[in-house]
Amino acid sequence: MKKNFLSACLVLALCAGAVPAADPPQATITNGIVQTTLYLPDAQRGYYRGTRFDWSGAFKSLTHEGHRYVDQWFSDYNPNTHDAINGPVEEFTALGYAEAMPGETFVKIGVGVLRKPDAKAYSFARSYEVVNPGTWAVKANPDRIGFLHELTDAGGYGYRYAKTVRLSAGKPELVLEHRLENTGQQTIETSVYNHNFFVIDGQPTGPGVEIRFPFEVRGEGKGFDSLIRAEGNRLVYARNLARHENVYSAGLQGFGSTASDYDIRIENLKTGASVRATADRPLEKLVFWACSTTSCPEPYLRLRAAPGQTVTWEIRYEFYQKNTR
């Protein structure tokens, strides 16, 4: 009996690779309407230690009126895997990668100074050596968490990146406030996008989910016109996506040059739980990706800050209930 018990424990331990072995640093905030828990950046114990996404954007959960908006969307967890992270989460395009020789360094904002191992093109799915993680400071209040990442690179890049995740008073709203100050000698020119990764009430990706825009959307790419199609201002699915099946467009079309077109809704037609994302800057690009567990519009913003300059931007998420069919 004891031998069987030990064997069962071993099997359970081997199967536990999909979740963290121990609770990573985290903090919970609420405004009495929305509650959310975020994982905190930590090079040794952090939930996310990959080199793709901003470390100040790892959500554990988010709930509103009994509906869940954030859950683990992937099956296999490893803290160093590039996309083992829940949204809404942001990635900055690399600084100085093209100019760096193999063995030299480049910068990912919100991650640190990384080493370029060879002459291959940058790949977000690749893991890079972190040469200098910079310094992190975190301040948690009941309704908000402030993150500060400071970094100086020998190649001339330097910044103070402040991000505040807050819940608006009296509203079902999450706000991401950003401030990027260029403290280096090199001009910072980058794009930042939010992958979103919403998982609404655990419902599968399919006809029960729609994505809506304030413009007539056009799209082409993997799965378009077979698994997903554009209908007016909506993206609609033809059927549920199977496991390991996905759709992808490198750039949806139809948006204009003003911030009003950054107005994206993901609606669950079965449970009614929905989210609306808006921002105070115009879209640079609008990528779309989805798998069987999540539908991800990826809105890009273009940022530029000369030495000594500061750039700011803000993204708002409104959570609401849509009338179900």
C-alpha beads as a LAMMPS data file, in Angstrom:
LAMMPS data file: protein, C-alpha beads

325 atoms
324 bonds

1 atom types
1 bond types

-500.0 500.0 xlo xhi
-500.0 500.0 ylo yhi
-500.0 500.0 zlo zhi

Masses

1 110.0

Atoms # bond

1 1 1 0.000 0.000 0.000
2 1 1 2.809 2.407 0.950
3 1 1 4.626 1.622 -2.295
4 1 1 1.465 2.311 -4.316
5 1 1 0.939 5.588 -2.464
6 1 1 4.489 6.730 -3.214
7 1 1 4.062 5.770 -6.877
8 1 1 0.846 7.769 -7.076
9 1 1 2.593 10.789 -5.542
10 1 1 5.361 10.528 -8.134
11 1 1 2.839 10.466 -10.980
12 1 1 1.077 13.525 -9.554
13 1 1 4.403 15.349 -9.238
14 1 1 5.301 14.596 -12.850
15 1 1 1.890 15.801 -14.026
16 1 1 2.217 19.040 -12.065
17 1 1 4.453 20.621 -14.690
18 1 1 1.509 22.662 -15.997
19 1 1 1.424 24.862 -12.871
20 1 1 4.053 26.670 -10.778
21 1 1 5.735 24.432 -8.180
22 1 1 5.376 27.127 -5.506
23 1 1 3.365 30.309 -5.257
24 1 1 5.263 33.082 -7.106
25 1 1 5.179 36.657 -5.722
26 1 1 1.756 38.179 -6.404
27 1 1 -0.663 40.874 -5.261
28 1 1 -4.439 41.306 -5.425
29 1 1 -6.286 44.596 -5.982
30 1 1 -9.983 45.463 -6.080
31 1 1 -12.319 48.439 -6.375
32 1 1 -15.269 46.484 -5.029
33 1 1 -16.493 45.806 -8.573
34 1 1 -13.549 44.129 -10.275
35 1 1 -10.915 41.996 -8.555
36 1 1 -7.634 41.011 -10.139
37 1 1 -4.441 39.289 -9.049
38 1 1 -1.108 39.974 -10.740
39 1 1 2.170 38.121 -10.561
40 1 1 5.096 40.376 -9.613
41 1 1 8.457 40.489 -11.436
42 1 1 11.120 38.328 -9.797
43 1 1 14.180 36.889 -11.569
44 1 1 14.328 33.841 -9.269
45 1 1 10.711 33.087 -8.267
46 1 1 8.587 35.011 -10.751
47 1 1 5.732 33.284 -12.559
48 1 1 7.037 34.630 -15.883
49 1 1 10.779 34.717 -16.600
50 1 1 10.719 34.620 -20.381
51 1 1 12.389 37.215 -22.592
52 1 1 9.440 38.160 -24.811
53 1 1 6.855 39.999 -22.717
54 1 1 7.043 42.899 -20.267
55 1 1 7.435 41.357 -16.790
56 1 1 5.013 43.881 -15.268
57 1 1 2.085 42.405 -17.206
58 1 1 1.521 38.912 -15.802
59 1 1 -2.088 38.513 -14.699
60 1 1 -3.238 35.529 -12.643
61 1 1 -6.986 36.206 -12.560
62 1 1 -9.635 38.883 -13.110
63 1 1 -13.296 38.617 -12.117
64 1 1 -16.363 40.844 -12.455
65 1 1 -19.948 40.015 -11.436
66 1 1 -19.203 36.303 -11.226
67 1 1 -17.513 36.145 -14.629
68 1 1 -13.864 35.214 -15.138
69 1 1 -11.870 37.055 -17.782
70 1 1 -8.337 35.764 -17.132
71 1 1 -7.250 32.138 -16.868
72 1 1 -4.337 30.022 -18.044
73 1 1 -4.906 29.634 -21.793
74 1 1 -1.966 27.303 -22.508
75 1 1 -1.508 23.660 -21.474
76 1 1 2.175 23.334 -20.555
77 1 1 3.700 25.744 -18.051
78 1 1 7.372 26.662 -17.828
79 1 1 8.403 30.065 -16.391
80 1 1 10.952 30.539 -19.179
81 1 1 8.629 29.745 -22.093
82 1 1 8.075 32.859 -24.211
83 1 1 4.258 32.809 -24.032
84 1 1 3.596 31.089 -20.693
85 1 1 1.807 34.193 -19.466
86 1 1 -1.777 35.403 -19.124
87 1 1 -3.029 38.738 -20.394
88 1 1 -3.562 41.490 -20.891
89 1 1 0.198 41.487 -21.470
90 1 1 2.487 43.715 -23.530
91 1 1 5.600 43.252 -25.648
92 1 1 8.000 45.924 -26.931
93 1 1 9.935 45.340 -30.137
94 1 1 13.663 44.892 -29.525
95 1 1 16.063 47.853 -29.364
96 1 1 19.431 47.544 -31.096
97 1 1 19.108 43.926 -32.195
98 1 1 19.789 44.513 -35.895
99 1 1 22.882 46.609 -35.129
100 1 1 24.342 44.173 -32.573
101 1 1 26.950 41.647 -33.657
102 1 1 26.729 38.058 -32.398
103 1 1 27.816 38.054 -28.749
104 1 1 26.828 41.702 -28.265
105 1 1 23.709 42.914 -26.483
106 1 1 20.284 44.403 -27.239
107 1 1 17.393 45.613 -25.091
108 1 1 13.819 44.499 -24.459
109 1 1 11.883 47.086 -22.429
110 1 1 10.346 45.494 -19.351
111 1 1 12.780 42.570 -19.550
112 1 1 16.399 43.794 -19.607
113 1 1 19.626 43.688 -21.588
114 1 1 19.854 40.449 -23.591
115 1 1 22.680 38.792 -25.522
116 1 1 22.432 38.207 -29.271
117 1 1 23.789 34.671 -29.686
118 1 1 24.256 34.529 -33.470
119 1 1 23.412 36.226 -36.762
120 1 1 19.858 34.852 -36.965
121 1 1 16.948 37.296 -37.083
122 1 1 15.253 38.127 -33.795
123 1 1 12.528 35.647 -32.830
124 1 1 10.051 36.308 -30.023
125 1 1 9.757 32.536 -29.486
126 1 1 13.465 32.204 -28.708
127 1 1 14.921 32.438 -25.207
128 1 1 17.830 34.884 -24.880
129 1 1 20.410 35.181 -22.122
130 1 1 19.606 38.036 -19.734
131 1 1 22.869 39.930 -19.198
132 1 1 21.401 42.746 -17.117
133 1 1 17.816 42.525 -15.746
134 1 1 17.806 46.156 -14.597
135 1 1 16.116 47.008 -11.309
136 1 1 12.450 46.622 -10.390
137 1 1 10.425 48.459 -7.766
138 1 1 6.808 47.541 -6.986
139 1 1 4.278 49.461 -4.910
140 1 1 0.899 47.881 -4.182
141 1 1 -2.183 49.767 -2.983
142 1 1 -5.722 48.414 -2.483
143 1 1 -6.870 49.399 -5.992
144 1 1 -3.603 49.639 -7.960
145 1 1 -0.085 48.325 -8.418
146 1 1 2.788 50.499 -9.614
147 1 1 5.830 49.020 -11.362
148 1 1 9.099 50.822 -12.072
149 1 1 11.807 49.284 -14.262
150 1 1 15.108 51.146 -14.589
151 1 1 17.860 50.063 -16.944
152 1 1 21.137 51.321 -18.383
153 1 1 22.926 49.503 -21.191
154 1 1 26.554 49.948 -22.261
155 1 1 25.310 50.339 -25.836
156 1 1 23.695 53.673 -24.994
157 1 1 20.124 52.696 -24.213
158 1 1 18.627 53.678 -20.876
159 1 1 15.131 54.233 -19.523
160 1 1 12.769 54.591 -16.586
161 1 1 9.637 52.636 -17.419
162 1 1 6.718 53.213 -15.053
163 1 1 3.517 51.201 -15.424
164 1 1 0.494 51.426 -13.170
165 1 1 -2.246 48.815 -13.229
166 1 1 -5.310 50.322 -11.545
167 1 1 -9.029 49.748 -11.160
168 1 1 -11.167 52.854 -11.671
169 1 1 -13.245 53.995 -8.711
170 1 1 -16.897 53.034 -9.059
171 1 1 -16.472 51.508 -12.542
172 1 1 -15.965 48.014 -13.995
173 1 1 -12.750 49.270 -15.581
174 1 1 -9.072 48.301 -15.633
175 1 1 -6.541 50.949 -16.694
176 1 1 -2.925 50.433 -17.787
177 1 1 -0.982 53.700 -17.451
178 1 1 2.497 53.904 -18.980
179 1 1 5.350 56.394 -18.773
180 1 1 8.642 55.764 -20.590
181 1 1 11.490 58.214 -19.931
182 1 1 14.594 57.957 -22.128
183 1 1 17.605 58.286 -19.787
184 1 1 20.181 57.034 -22.310
185 1 1 22.101 58.421 -25.271
186 1 1 20.270 56.457 -27.971
187 1 1 16.852 57.409 -29.312
188 1 1 14.206 54.860 -28.362
189 1 1 12.106 53.839 -31.358
190 1 1 9.884 50.857 -30.708
191 1 1 6.405 49.456 -31.080
192 1 1 4.390 48.023 -28.214
193 1 1 1.343 45.804 -28.490
194 1 1 -0.993 44.071 -26.087
195 1 1 -1.566 40.376 -26.761
196 1 1 -4.645 40.423 -24.482
197 1 1 -5.058 36.612 -24.045
198 1 1 -8.524 36.936 -22.489
199 1 1 -10.191 33.644 -21.538
200 1 1 -13.831 34.516 -20.822
201 1 1 -15.668 32.084 -18.527
202 1 1 -13.605 29.191 -19.856
203 1 1 -15.644 29.127 -23.073
204 1 1 -14.051 27.710 -26.229
205 1 1 -13.067 29.777 -29.240
206 1 1 -15.838 29.474 -31.804
207 1 1 -19.226 30.904 -32.844
208 1 1 -19.913 31.774 -29.202
209 1 1 -17.265 34.516 -29.415
210 1 1 -17.268 37.639 -31.578
211 1 1 -14.713 40.436 -31.961
212 1 1 -16.078 43.857 -32.932
213 1 1 -14.450 47.070 -34.189
214 1 1 -15.712 50.610 -34.931
215 1 1 -14.798 50.176 -38.604
216 1 1 -15.472 47.682 -41.379
217 1 1 -12.728 45.152 -40.839
218 1 1 -10.847 43.186 -43.494
219 1 1 -8.481 40.327 -42.853
220 1 1 -6.534 37.594 -44.531
221 1 1 -4.158 34.938 -43.326
222 1 1 -4.171 31.490 -41.763
223 1 1 -7.734 30.252 -41.244
224 1 1 -9.405 33.353 -42.667
225 1 1 -12.519 32.639 -44.755
226 1 1 -12.501 29.029 -43.534
227 1 1 -12.290 29.094 -39.708
228 1 1 -12.946 32.808 -39.254
229 1 1 -14.326 35.524 -41.496
230 1 1 -14.921 39.262 -41.487
231 1 1 -18.554 40.370 -41.572
232 1 1 -18.910 44.147 -41.549
233 1 1 -17.316 45.356 -38.333
234 1 1 -17.072 41.859 -36.803
235 1 1 -14.879 38.776 -36.859
236 1 1 -17.010 35.635 -36.539
237 1 1 -16.009 31.978 -36.288
238 1 1 -17.389 29.238 -38.543
239 1 1 -16.933 26.556 -35.853
240 1 1 -15.082 25.822 -32.640
241 1 1 -11.320 25.614 -33.036
242 1 1 -9.796 22.227 -32.256
243 1 1 -6.867 21.871 -29.874
244 1 1 -3.587 22.934 -31.552
245 1 1 -5.600 24.709 -34.270
246 1 1 -5.197 28.466 -34.696
247 1 1 -5.907 31.411 -36.955
248 1 1 -3.588 34.314 -37.693
249 1 1 -3.522 37.585 -39.593
250 1 1 -0.360 39.687 -39.720
251 1 1 -2.470 42.821 -40.085
252 1 1 -6.206 43.430 -40.086
253 1 1 -7.244 46.361 -42.266
254 1 1 -9.897 49.064 -42.136
255 1 1 -8.784 51.298 -39.268
256 1 1 -7.859 54.948 -39.673
257 1 1 -5.264 57.303 -38.221
258 1 1 -7.078 58.426 -35.052
259 1 1 -7.212 56.900 -31.579
260 1 1 -10.977 56.396 -31.911
261 1 1 -10.335 53.273 -34.022
262 1 1 -8.517 51.656 -31.095
263 1 1 -11.885 50.417 -29.814
264 1 1 -12.019 46.633 -29.695
265 1 1 -14.690 44.428 -28.139
266 1 1 -14.440 40.727 -27.334
267 1 1 -17.902 39.384 -26.568
268 1 1 -18.926 35.993 -25.228
269 1 1 -22.351 35.377 -26.754
270 1 1 -23.102 32.446 -24.445
271 1 1 -22.441 33.967 -21.004
272 1 1 -22.679 37.627 -22.047
273 1 1 -19.387 38.532 -20.366
274 1 1 -17.582 41.035 -22.598
275 1 1 -14.610 43.402 -22.590
276 1 1 -13.953 46.625 -24.488
277 1 1 -10.379 47.903 -25.013
278 1 1 -9.619 51.550 -25.889
279 1 1 -6.458 53.658 -25.923
280 1 1 -5.351 57.278 -26.241
281 1 1 -3.074 56.693 -29.262
282 1 1 -3.832 55.637 -32.851
283 1 1 -3.173 52.122 -34.070
284 1 1 0.053 51.435 -35.911
285 1 1 -0.938 47.860 -36.791
286 1 1 -3.593 45.325 -35.754
287 1 1 -2.515 41.685 -35.669
288 1 1 -4.984 38.908 -34.831
289 1 1 -4.295 35.445 -33.411
290 1 1 -6.548 32.848 -31.826
291 1 1 -6.390 29.269 -30.608
292 1 1 -8.983 26.971 -29.050
293 1 1 -8.925 28.801 -25.710
294 1 1 -8.421 32.494 -26.487
295 1 1 -9.120 35.164 -29.145
296 1 1 -6.403 37.802 -29.313
297 1 1 -6.590 41.078 -31.187
298 1 1 -3.066 42.521 -30.890
299 1 1 -3.167 46.330 -31.280
300 1 1 0.231 47.978 -31.903
301 1 1 1.242 51.509 -30.906
302 1 1 4.333 53.310 -32.218
303 1 1 6.579 55.040 -29.657
304 1 1 9.532 57.393 -30.044
305 1 1 11.538 59.188 -27.357
306 1 1 14.784 61.057 -27.988
307 1 1 17.319 61.245 -25.134
308 1 1 15.755 63.169 -22.260
309 1 1 12.231 62.837 -23.652
310 1 1 9.262 61.037 -22.073
311 1 1 6.369 59.314 -23.821
312 1 1 3.089 58.289 -22.171
313 1 1 0.120 56.161 -23.200
314 1 1 -2.927 54.580 -21.617
315 1 1 -5.106 51.542 -22.314
316 1 1 -8.540 51.053 -20.743
317 1 1 -10.548 47.848 -20.396
318 1 1 -14.272 48.099 -19.670
319 1 1 -16.023 44.920 -18.533
320 1 1 -19.720 44.635 -19.325
321 1 1 -22.623 42.239 -19.783
322 1 1 -24.002 41.738 -23.301
323 1 1 -27.507 40.416 -23.849
324 1 1 -27.160 36.762 -24.868
325 1 1 -28.954 35.205 -27.812

Bonds

1 1 1 2
2 1 2 3
3 1 3 4
4 1 4 5
5 1 5 6
6 1 6 7
7 1 7 8
8 1 8 9
9 1 9 10
10 1 10 11
11 1 11 12
12 1 12 13
13 1 13 14
14 1 14 15
15 1 15 16
16 1 16 17
17 1 17 18
18 1 18 19
19 1 19 20
20 1 20 21
21 1 21 22
22 1 22 23
23 1 23 24
24 1 24 25
25 1 25 26
26 1 26 27
27 1 27 28
28 1 28 29
29 1 29 30
30 1 30 31
31 1 31 32
32 1 32 33
33 1 33 34
34 1 34 35
35 1 35 36
36 1 36 37
37 1 37 38
38 1 38 39
39 1 39 40
40 1 40 41
41 1 41 42
42 1 42 43
43 1 43 44
44 1 44 45
45 1 45 46
46 1 46 47
47 1 47 48
48 1 48 49
49 1 49 50
50 1 50 51
51 1 51 52
52 1 52 53
53 1 53 54
54 1 54 55
55 1 55 56
56 1 56 57
57 1 57 58
58 1 58 59
59 1 59 60
60 1 60 61
61 1 61 62
62 1 62 63
63 1 63 64
64 1 64 65
65 1 65 66
66 1 66 67
67 1 67 68
68 1 68 69
69 1 69 70
70 1 70 71
71 1 71 72
72 1 72 73
73 1 73 74
74 1 74 75
75 1 75 76
76 1 76 77
77 1 77 78
78 1 78 79
79 1 79 80
80 1 80 81
81 1 81 82
82 1 82 83
83 1 83 84
84 1 84 85
85 1 85 86
86 1 86 87
87 1 87 88
88 1 88 89
89 1 89 90
90 1 90 91
91 1 91 92
92 1 92 93
93 1 93 94
94 1 94 95
95 1 95 96
96 1 96 97
97 1 97 98
98 1 98 99
99 1 99 100
100 1 100 101
101 1 101 102
102 1 102 103
103 1 103 104
104 1 104 105
105 1 105 106
106 1 106 107
107 1 107 108
108 1 108 109
109 1 109 110
110 1 110 111
111 1 111 112
112 1 112 113
113 1 113 114
114 1 114 115
115 1 115 116
116 1 116 117
117 1 117 118
118 1 118 119
119 1 119 120
120 1 120 121
121 1 121 122
122 1 122 123
123 1 123 124
124 1 124 125
125 1 125 126
126 1 126 127
127 1 127 128
128 1 128 129
129 1 129 130
130 1 130 131
131 1 131 132
132 1 132 133
133 1 133 134
134 1 134 135
135 1 135 136
136 1 136 137
137 1 137 138
138 1 138 139
139 1 139 140
140 1 140 141
141 1 141 142
142 1 142 143
143 1 143 144
144 1 144 145
145 1 145 146
146 1 146 147
147 1 147 148
148 1 148 149
149 1 149 150
150 1 150 151
151 1 151 152
152 1 152 153
153 1 153 154
154 1 154 155
155 1 155 156
156 1 156 157
157 1 157 158
158 1 158 159
159 1 159 160
160 1 160 161
161 1 161 162
162 1 162 163
163 1 163 164
164 1 164 165
165 1 165 166
166 1 166 167
167 1 167 168
168 1 168 169
169 1 169 170
170 1 170 171
171 1 171 172
172 1 172 173
173 1 173 174
174 1 174 175
175 1 175 176
176 1 176 177
177 1 177 178
178 1 178 179
179 1 179 180
180 1 180 181
181 1 181 182
182 1 182 183
183 1 183 184
184 1 184 185
185 1 185 186
186 1 186 187
187 1 187 188
188 1 188 189
189 1 189 190
190 1 190 191
191 1 191 192
192 1 192 193
193 1 193 194
194 1 194 195
195 1 195 196
196 1 196 197
197 1 197 198
198 1 198 199
199 1 199 200
200 1 200 201
201 1 201 202
202 1 202 203
203 1 203 204
204 1 204 205
205 1 205 206
206 1 206 207
207 1 207 208
208 1 208 209
209 1 209 210
210 1 210 211
211 1 211 212
212 1 212 213
213 1 213 214
214 1 214 215
215 1 215 216
216 1 216 217
217 1 217 218
218 1 218 219
219 1 219 220
220 1 220 221
221 1 221 222
222 1 222 223
223 1 223 224
224 1 224 225
225 1 225 226
226 1 226 227
227 1 227 228
228 1 228 229
229 1 229 230
230 1 230 231
231 1 231 232
232 1 232 233
233 1 233 234
234 1 234 235
235 1 235 236
236 1 236 237
237 1 237 238
238 1 238 239
239 1 239 240
240 1 240 241
241 1 241 242
242 1 242 243
243 1 243 244
244 1 244 245
245 1 245 246
246 1 246 247
247 1 247 248
248 1 248 249
249 1 249 250
250 1 250 251
251 1 251 252
252 1 252 253
253 1 253 254
254 1 254 255
255 1 255 256
256 1 256 257
257 1 257 258
258 1 258 259
259 1 259 260
260 1 260 261
261 1 261 262
262 1 262 263
263 1 263 264
264 1 264 265
265 1 265 266
266 1 266 267
267 1 267 268
268 1 268 269
269 1 269 270
270 1 270 271
271 1 271 272
272 1 272 273
273 1 273 274
274 1 274 275
275 1 275 276
276 1 276 277
277 1 277 278
278 1 278 279
279 1 279 280
280 1 280 281
281 1 281 282
282 1 282 283
283 1 283 284
284 1 284 285
285 1 285 286
286 1 286 287
287 1 287 288
288 1 288 289
289 1 289 290
290 1 290 291
291 1 291 292
292 1 292 293
293 1 293 294
294 1 294 295
295 1 295 296
296 1 296 297
297 1 297 298
298 1 298 299
299 1 299 300
300 1 300 301
301 1 301 302
302 1 302 303
303 1 303 304
304 1 304 305
305 1 305 306
306 1 306 307
307 1 307 308
308 1 308 309
309 1 309 310
310 1 310 311
311 1 311 312
312 1 312 313
313 1 313 314
314 1 314 315
315 1 315 316
316 1 316 317
317 1 317 318
318 1 318 319
319 1 319 320
320 1 320 321
321 1 321 322
322 1 322 323
323 1 323 324
324 1 324 325
